[in-house]
Amino acid sequence: MSFVEYSEFIQEGDVVIIFLGHDSMMPIKVEAGAQTQTRYGAIRHSSDLIGRRFGSKVTCSKGGWVYVLHPTPELWTVNLPHRTQILYTTDIANITLMLDLKPGSIVCESGTGSGSLSHAILRTIAPSGHLHTVEFHAQRAEKAAQEFKEHKVAHLVTVRNQDVCKEGFGVVGVADAVFLDIPSPWEAVTHAKKAFKRKGGRLCSFSPCIEQVQRTCEALLEQGFEEICTVEVLQRVHDVRSVTLHLPDFGPEDGGAESAKMASEEVLLAANSSHPSVTCRTATAPREMAGHTGYLTFATKPRG
Amino acid sequence: MAHPAVDSDEESRISEGDYVVLKRGDVYKSVQIEKRKKVIFEKQWMFMDNSVGELYGSTFEVDSGGKLILRKPNNTEDPTDTKGAGLDNRHIVDDGKSQKLTRDDIESLKEQGLKGQEIIQQLIDNSTTFRDKTEFAQEKYIKKKKKKYESNVTVLKPTSRILAMMYHGREPGKVCHLRYDTLAQMLTIGNIHAGSKVVVFETCAGLVLGSVMERMGGHGSVIQLYPGGGPVRAGMESFGFPSHFHNTLHEFPLCKVNALLSGTLNVSEKDLDSQSNGRSDEQGSSSQVSTDRGDESSSEPQSMEVSTDPAEAKKKEDSEKLREQKAQEKRVRMEEKRKRLAAAAALLEGQNADGLVIASRFHPCPVLLGLLKFVAPSRPFVVYCQYREPLIECYTKLREQGGAVSLRLTDSWLRHYQVICFMIFFRIQFCFICHLCPKVKQVSPIEQLHREGKNILTFLIYCEEFLFQAVLELFKRSFQQFFTRCKWQMLCSNYVDSNDLQYLTKVTSHFCKYFIISFHGTTL
């Protein structure tokens, strides 16, 4: 198992995602002899996981069953231990496309945070790219580096514990793309500029507040960035379900028995219930949904 | 230029045969660089010859002969001479007489070979209302005219971002109205990455296929399933991938999926099958040959009589040879095709693909249920459909059938924000303060304000309510260096009666308009 390469079978040391049910998952690290408690009972790593195929159904000690899934950056995003506010897949998807990321890209990122975006970047730039990620919080940087190692992507990433606004990314003239998710991105724009390859590249800054966006745009404009554009992306999840709609009763019709018979045939399905009704499949938008996460500001660093 | 070359410029130079994207403003067009080939972009024709050897990202001016002239990177912004600006638009009357130049005048200017920039300057000089326009209206005017008269074109290296935006902007029907943010979701949710084996079924002109291939970087394999006679790949070609990328691409006809699944298309039988196919193909080609012969004889009826002519005999022999050669080539091609089919079949047969991406005009339900069989356990798949209802059916069927978890039906919502920057703000702020204290000389206006104790200002801020805080913050931050005690309150213009304040209000509100962070009217 690796976050940048699929495997067929579960091995010791792998991180797997236990799928417990709708929107209920947990990540576990597979260790010979270890056990993990779930609400369906214990999972014994040696007998239930190691050597089994990813996607297998595993019966827990209390008789309930779970699926064991291969980790992906997207599953990791919804399962990772939060050390900070994290970026979610909807934003990550757009960041990846709009930064032109692909295998071989060299990317600078700050801050590392909980590593949600970092994993997605690493997946896309593997096997030949590199991620330089900067985190000013020592413990978070350390924890991230440890996770990258456990997820077998450490060879693709350099974690630096420094303040990007003061010390930059620790590399100059190498990046194809730069990503900023820090409280004052405008203070890091000059460092970002220096990090780019001579031929330029793409930059993205993520900020929750429009005031931050404005100051960032100003700094970007001042530093000669082009194609500055700010977007907000949301994903709506539609709930697919059956709804039952009652049919109105206008009383017996004058037309006689024939039309009444036809009508009764149409609602045959629901005829045995007290009210005639029709059931249809539909998808409803959620009553409440995760709204604003942040503004994504993209810009192009021209050659020079 | 003496900068140490960390990255080689050689690979970022445009060469003949490259697929590139032309850009002007928000408009993109994908073309292949061919010498002496006319390209039409934004109603203007041009030859790409001069772009060869230049760097990607270069901007060119198109001259009247359609030739590209490289623009120096420094003077991208033009010092358009505007000579003053009005405060608001109260004096602007739309009587159709403001522009003194006629259509014909402009045409003749163009014929004289004037550049876009010069034409715009002419238009400004001959506009009676331009000077009364506000600075911002002027900017907008120039922008609009630039779009019309400037003939710049930037040559870019294609990426899935650029091509997705191009298709969405120019030909959304060709890509089933797939928007770039949705494509982004598909590539990420599908976990498309180097080294995996991905099955793609699309009728999006090859855009989705190309985007998948870009994310795979030439590692792993992509199997394109296609409906009808052959795969459509124009969009993929526009990416201009290096040749080794094409080695990872396989195709398999949708109509043979059942045969493959039922085992009637297994390897040994395929050999037999292909041989018999080959034979029938030979027959086909020979029958074609015979019709060719028929054509020949009918076109040259006299040749029979002079068949003793050695030259004629040689000619006949040559044509015979040519025919055989053609048949041979065709056999080779058929063999090649068979090999490709066998290779694709072999990849699918394992039923262990790492991903499945569907974006088509077809009903997604049978497509998904049919192709899901090729995907290994614990792998993501993603289906795009322009319409919601077929996906509801898809969701329901798959739910009933089982074999998949974490099913979600989603849509992506995108909004662009127009962010106006401070740089403009500071410029205005200065003249604003000057207006306030015209009486005092020799003291900087700001200091003067301090001395007079006018450190409480009341503004009227025209903006939508929810943006009020943002605008206020902007003002606060910009003014706090000049004023020690700031008091901020919101007023309504109707209640302002003091003359001073009215003036202030007028000026401020005029500025404020431009601090509004406006939305584009489309929720995408």
Interface residues (C-beta under 8 A of the other chain):
Chain A: V4 E5 Y6 E8 F19 R53 F54 G55 S56 Y67 V68 L69 H70 T72 P73 E74 T89 T90 I92 A93 N94 T96 L97 M98 D100 K102 P103 G104 A120 R123 T124 A126 P127 S128 G173 V174 K197 R198 K199 G200 I210 E211 V213 Q214 R215 C217 E218 L221 E222 I228 C229 T230 V231 E232 V233 L234 Q235 R236 V237 H238 V240 R281 T282 A283 Y295 T297 P302 R303 G304
Chain B: H3 P4 A5 V6 D7 D9 S12 L55 Y56 G57 P73 T159 S160 R161 A164 Y180 D181 L183 A184 Q185 L187 T188 I189 N191 H193 A194 G195 S196 E214 R215 M216 G217 G218 H219 N352 D354 A376 P377 S378 R379 P380 R388 L391 I392 E393 Y395 T396 R399 V405 S406 R408 L409 T410 D411 S412 W413 L414 R415 H416 Y417 Q418 V419 I420 C421 F422 M423 L467 A470 E473 L474 I517
